[in-house]
Amino acid sequence: MLNRRILRIKAFKALYEYSVRGGMELPEVLEELERSSEAVRDLYVYMLGLVPALTATAAERLRMRMNKLRPDEEDLNPNDKFATNRLSALIGGDPDFQKQFKSRKLSWDNYDVTVKGILDSASSKQYFADYMADPQRSLEQDCRLFTRIFEKELVDDESLEGILEEISIYWVDDLAYALTWCCRTFDDLSAGKSWRLPELYMSDIARQKNPAAEVKSDRDFVRRLVTAACTGYARFFAMVTEAVPDWDKDRLFIPDIALIALSLAEAETFEDIPLKVTMNEYVEISKFYCAPKSRQFVNGLIDKLLKEDDRISGAKRLLQ
């Protein structure tokens, strides 16, 4: 489930916490890394649970219309296509999914205002109207609709973001990635596949698909990366300050230093990863986690140190 990009981000956050808290032992950092990684899968399960929650809300609205004091013809014979969609029945009725959802103690019950808001937003859109107007009904069609809802309605929803922050401190920044996996699940279910909880690391998924293939462990990669970054942090910090002698140490932002140090740790530890791959990965991460004014500084230092510092490039093959 977790690819190398998101694992590098998890490693960056772990190193940042290590650098600001002080006194953290390496085992504690690695435990936090594990919890943060597993939390992405928890979030994926939670967001899948939104499908039956939205469907139940729609069904309740139809029941309320039918029970009005003076219901009209439309109230008595409503379009129940969304309220009876097949995807909700498939997910909500899957015992394995329900087991995973309940074992994590997850629930949408206390967030009906947000669920109703998401449903209101989706039902006001043209794509939803087109779905409701189509007399055909199929699981494939339902899956396409929920993919649109998850892509269009959930990212940047402030109410939803507040809920996720309230439930888990580890869910910050992971929503988009979890939603991508939800949409993959909709595609799989639409194709007739059964739901199963994905393996936590992409390497495990690859090994599952091809047991005979030699696949390097992503879990081993991120743990080795964090270990190298934490144990070598003072040395990497010194390398940064040496590279910018005119800068006051107090002017160096800790997130910037953590990102640079992590790139150095990766370059030094993983000789099988081309330097340009390492450089490109951390340049991309800097776009999201470095301030605009410091991004150029960070990217320039990463480029300089990985290409020119013999303590890094001398231990590896030439830049590819």
Contacts in CASP RR format, 6 or more apart in sequence:
PFRMAT RR
TARGET T0000
AUTHOR 0000-0000-0000
METHOD contacts of the structure
MODEL  1
MLNRRILRIKAFKALYEYSVRGGMELPEVLEELERSSEAVRDLYVYMLGL
VPALTATAAERLRMRMNKLRPDEEDLNPNDKFATNRLSALIGGDPDFQKQ
FKSRKLSWDNYDVTVKGILDSASSKQYFADYMADPQRSLEQDCRLFTRIF
EKELVDDESLEGILEEISIYWVDDLAYALTWCCRTFDDLSAGKSWRLPEL
YMSDIARQKNPAAEVKSDRDFVRRLVTAACTGYARFFAMVTEAVPDWDKD
RLFIPDIALIALSLAEAETFEDIPLKVTMNEYVEISKFYCAPKSRQFVNG
LIDKLLKEDDRISGAKRLLQ
1 40 0 8 1.000
1 41 0 8 1.000
1 44 0 8 1.000
1 181 0 8 1.000
1 198 0 8 1.000
1 199 0 8 1.000
1 200 0 8 1.000
1 201 0 8 1.000
1 202 0 8 1.000
1 205 0 8 1.000
2 10 0 8 1.000
2 37 0 8 1.000
2 40 0 8 1.000
2 200 0 8 1.000
2 201 0 8 1.000
2 202 0 8 1.000
2 218 0 8 1.000
3 202 0 8 1.000
3 218 0 8 1.000
4 202 0 8 1.000
4 218 0 8 1.000
4 221 0 8 1.000
4 281 0 8 1.000
5 281 0 8 1.000
5 284 0 8 1.000
5 285 0 8 1.000
6 40 0 8 1.000
6 174 0 8 1.000
6 177 0 8 1.000
7 37 0 8 1.000
7 201 0 8 1.000
7 218 0 8 1.000
7 221 0 8 1.000
7 222 0 8 1.000
7 225 0 8 1.000
8 222 0 8 1.000
8 225 0 8 1.000
8 262 0 8 1.000
8 266 0 8 1.000
8 281 0 8 1.000
8 282 0 8 1.000
8 285 0 8 1.000
9 173 0 8 1.000
9 285 0 8 1.000
9 289 0 8 1.000
10 33 0 8 1.000
10 36 0 8 1.000
10 37 0 8 1.000
10 222 0 8 1.000
11 33 0 8 1.000
11 222 0 8 1.000
11 225 0 8 1.000
11 226 0 8 1.000
11 229 0 8 1.000
11 262 0 8 1.000
12 258 0 8 1.000
12 259 0 8 1.000
12 262 0 8 1.000
12 285 0 8 1.000
12 289 0 8 1.000
13 36 0 8 1.000
14 29 0 8 1.000
14 30 0 8 1.000
14 32 0 8 1.000
14 33 0 8 1.000
14 36 0 8 1.000
14 226 0 8 1.000
15 29 0 8 1.000
15 226 0 8 1.000
15 229 0 8 1.000
15 230 0 8 1.000
15 233 0 8 1.000
15 258 0 8 1.000
15 261 0 8 1.000
15 262 0 8 1.000
16 254 0 8 1.000
16 255 0 8 1.000
16 258 0 8 1.000
17 24 0 8 1.000
17 29 0 8 1.000
17 32 0 8 1.000
18 24 0 8 1.000
18 29 0 8 1.000
18 230 0 8 1.000
18 233 0 8 1.000
19 233 0 8 1.000
19 254 0 8 1.000
19 257 0 8 1.000
19 258 0 8 1.000
20 254 0 8 1.000
26 227 0 8 1.000
26 230 0 8 1.000
26 231 0 8 1.000
29 226 0 8 1.000
29 230 0 8 1.000
30 223 0 8 1.000
30 226 0 8 1.000
30 227 0 8 1.000
33 222 0 8 1.000
33 223 0 8 1.000
33 226 0 8 1.000
35 170 0 8 1.000
36 170 0 8 1.000
37 200 0 8 1.000
37 222 0 8 1.000
38 200 0 8 1.000
39 168 0 8 1.000
39 170 0 8 1.000
39 171 0 8 1.000
39 174 0 8 1.000
40 170 0 8 1.000
40 174 0 8 1.000
40 177 0 8 1.000
40 178 0 8 1.000
41 197 0 8 1.000
41 198 0 8 1.000
41 200 0 8 1.000
42 104 0 8 1.000
42 106 0 8 1.000
42 168 0 8 1.000
42 171 0 8 1.000
43 164 0 8 1.000
43 168 0 8 1.000
43 171 0 8 1.000
43 174 0 8 1.000
43 175 0 8 1.000
43 178 0 8 1.000
44 178 0 8 1.000
44 181 0 8 1.000
44 182 0 8 1.000
44 198 0 8 1.000
45 97 0 8 1.000
45 100 0 8 1.000
45 101 0 8 1.000
45 104 0 8 1.000
45 106 0 8 1.000
45 197 0 8 1.000
46 101 0 8 1.000
46 104 0 8 1.000
46 106 0 8 1.000
46 167 0 8 1.000
46 178 0 8 1.000
47 150 0 8 1.000
47 154 0 8 1.000
47 175 0 8 1.000
47 178 0 8 1.000
47 179 0 8 1.000
47 182 0 8 1.000
48 91 0 8 1.000
48 97 0 8 1.000
48 101 0 8 1.000
48 182 0 8 1.000
48 185 0 8 1.000
49 91 0 8 1.000
49 92 0 8 1.000
49 101 0 8 1.000
49 106 0 8 1.000
49 108 0 8 1.000
50 108 0 8 1.000
50 115 0 8 1.000
50 118 0 8 1.000
50 154 0 8 1.000
51 87 0 8 1.000
51 88 0 8 1.000
51 91 0 8 1.000
51 92 0 8 1.000
51 146 0 8 1.000
52 88 0 8 1.000
52 91 0 8 1.000
52 92 0 8 1.000
53 108 0 8 1.000
53 115 0 8 1.000
54 88 0 8 1.000
54 115 0 8 1.000
54 118 0 8 1.000
54 119 0 8 1.000
54 122 0 8 1.000
54 149 0 8 1.000
55 82 0 8 1.000
55 83 0 8 1.000
55 85 0 8 1.000
55 88 0 8 1.000
56 88 0 8 1.000
57 112 0 8 1.000
57 115 0 8 1.000
57 116 0 8 1.000
57 119 0 8 1.000
58 82 0 8 1.000
58 83 0 8 1.000
58 119 0 8 1.000
59 80 0 8 1.000
59 83 0 8 1.000
59 84 0 8 1.000
61 83 0 8 1.000
62 78 0 8 1.000
62 80 0 8 1.000
62 83 0 8 1.000
65 71 0 8 1.000
65 75 0 8 1.000
65 78 0 8 1.000
66 75 0 8 1.000
66 76 0 8 1.000
66 78 0 8 1.000
68 75 0 8 1.000
79 132 0 8 1.000
81 131 0 8 1.000
81 132 0 8 1.000
81 137 0 8 1.000
82 123 0 8 1.000
82 128 0 8 1.000
82 131 0 8 1.000
82 132 0 8 1.000
82 145 0 8 1.000
85 142 0 8 1.000
85 145 0 8 1.000
85 146 0 8 1.000
86 137 0 8 1.000
86 138 0 8 1.000
86 139 0 8 1.000
86 142 0 8 1.000
87 139 0 8 1.000
87 142 0 8 1.000
87 143 0 8 1.000
87 146 0 8 1.000
87 186 0 8 1.000
87 189 0 8 1.000
88 142 0 8 1.000
90 139 0 8 1.000
90 189 0 8 1.000
90 195 0 8 1.000
91 97 0 8 1.000
91 189 0 8 1.000
91 195 0 8 1.000
92 98 0 8 1.000
94 194 0 8 1.000
94 195 0 8 1.000
96 195 0 8 1.000
96 196 0 8 1.000
96 197 0 8 1.000
97 195 0 8 1.000
100 197 0 8 1.000
108 115 0 8 1.000
111 163 0 8 1.000
113 159 0 8 1.000
114 157 0 8 1.000
114 159 0 8 1.000
114 160 0 8 1.000
114 163 0 8 1.000
117 159 0 8 1.000
118 149 0 8 1.000
118 153 0 8 1.000
118 154 0 8 1.000
118 157 0 8 1.000
118 160 0 8 1.000
121 153 0 8 1.000
122 128 0 8 1.000
122 148 0 8 1.000
122 149 0 8 1.000
122 152 0 8 1.000
122 153 0 8 1.000
125 152 0 8 1.000
127 145 0 8 1.000
127 148 0 8 1.000
127 152 0 8 1.000
128 145 0 8 1.000
128 148 0 8 1.000
128 149 0 8 1.000
131 141 0 8 1.000
131 145 0 8 1.000
134 141 0 8 1.000
139 189 0 8 1.000
139 190 0 8 1.000
139 192 0 8 1.000
140 190 0 8 1.000
143 186 0 8 1.000
143 187 0 8 1.000
143 189 0 8 1.000
143 190 0 8 1.000
144 186 0 8 1.000
144 190 0 8 1.000
146 186 0 8 1.000
147 183 0 8 1.000
147 186 0 8 1.000
147 187 0 8 1.000
150 179 0 8 1.000
150 182 0 8 1.000
150 183 0 8 1.000
150 186 0 8 1.000
151 179 0 8 1.000
151 183 0 8 1.000
154 160 0 8 1.000
154 175 0 8 1.000
154 179 0 8 1.000
155 175 0 8 1.000
155 176 0 8 1.000
155 179 0 8 1.000
160 175 0 8 1.000
161 175 0 8 1.000
164 171 0 8 1.000
164 172 0 8 1.000
164 175 0 8 1.000
165 171 0 8 1.000
165 172 0 8 1.000
173 288 0 8 1.000
181 198 0 8 1.000
185 195 0 8 1.000
188 195 0 8 1.000
189 195 0 8 1.000
198 205 0 8 1.000
199 205 0 8 1.000
199 208 0 8 1.000
200 219 0 8 1.000
201 217 0 8 1.000
201 218 0 8 1.000
201 219 0 8 1.000
202 218 0 8 1.000
203 215 0 8 1.000
203 216 0 8 1.000
203 217 0 8 1.000
203 218 0 8 1.000
203 219 0 8 1.000
204 217 0 8 1.000
204 218 0 8 1.000
204 219 0 8 1.000
206 213 0 8 1.000
206 215 0 8 1.000
207 213 0 8 1.000
207 215 0 8 1.000
221 270 0 8 1.000
224 269 0 8 1.000
224 270 0 8 1.000
225 262 0 8 1.000
225 265 0 8 1.000
225 266 0 8 1.000
225 269 0 8 1.000
225 270 0 8 1.000
228 265 0 8 1.000
228 266 0 8 1.000
228 268 0 8 1.000
228 269 0 8 1.000
229 236 0 8 1.000
229 261 0 8 1.000
229 262 0 8 1.000
229 265 0 8 1.000
232 261 0 8 1.000
232 265 0 8 1.000
233 261 0 8 1.000
236 260 0 8 1.000
236 261 0 8 1.000
236 264 0 8 1.000
236 265 0 8 1.000
237 257 0 8 1.000
237 261 0 8 1.000
239 264 0 8 1.000
239 305 0 8 1.000
239 309 0 8 1.000
239 311 0 8 1.000
240 252 0 8 1.000
240 257 0 8 1.000
240 260 0 8 1.000
240 261 0 8 1.000
240 301 0 8 1.000
240 305 0 8 1.000
241 247 0 8 1.000
241 249 0 8 1.000
241 252 0 8 1.000
243 301 0 8 1.000
243 304 0 8 1.000
243 305 0 8 1.000
243 309 0 8 1.000
244 252 0 8 1.000
244 301 0 8 1.000
253 290 0 8 1.000
253 291 0 8 1.000
253 294 0 8 1.000
255 289 0 8 1.000
255 290 0 8 1.000
256 290 0 8 1.000
256 294 0 8 1.000
256 297 0 8 1.000
256 298 0 8 1.000
259 282 0 8 1.000
259 285 0 8 1.000
259 286 0 8 1.000
259 289 0 8 1.000
259 290 0 8 1.000
259 298 0 8 1.000
259 302 0 8 1.000
260 282 0 8 1.000
260 298 0 8 1.000
260 301 0 8 1.000
260 302 0 8 1.000
260 305 0 8 1.000
262 282 0 8 1.000
263 278 0 8 1.000
263 279 0 8 1.000
263 281 0 8 1.000
263 282 0 8 1.000
263 302 0 8 1.000
263 305 0 8 1.000
263 306 0 8 1.000
264 305 0 8 1.000
264 306 0 8 1.000
264 312 0 8 1.000
266 273 0 8 1.000
266 278 0 8 1.000
266 281 0 8 1.000
266 282 0 8 1.000
267 273 0 8 1.000
267 275 0 8 1.000
267 278 0 8 1.000
267 306 0 8 1.000
267 312 0 8 1.000
267 313 0 8 1.000
267 316 0 8 1.000
268 311 0 8 1.000
268 312 0 8 1.000
268 315 0 8 1.000
268 316 0 8 1.000
270 278 0 8 1.000
271 315 0 8 1.000
271 316 0 8 1.000
271 317 0 8 1.000
274 319 0 8 1.000
274 320 0 8 1.000
275 306 0 8 1.000
275 307 0 8 1.000
275 313 0 8 1.000
275 316 0 8 1.000
275 319 0 8 1.000
275 320 0 8 1.000
276 319 0 8 1.000
276 320 0 8 1.000
278 306 0 8 1.000
279 302 0 8 1.000
279 303 0 8 1.000
279 306 0 8 1.000
282 302 0 8 1.000
283 299 0 8 1.000
283 302 0 8 1.000
286 295 0 8 1.000
286 298 0 8 1.000
286 299 0 8 1.000
286 302 0 8 1.000
287 295 0 8 1.000
290 298 0 8 1.000
305 312 0 8 1.000
306 312 0 8 1.000
306 313 0 8 1.000
306 319 0 8 1.000
307 313 0 8 1.000
307 319 0 8 1.000
313 319 0 8 1.000
END
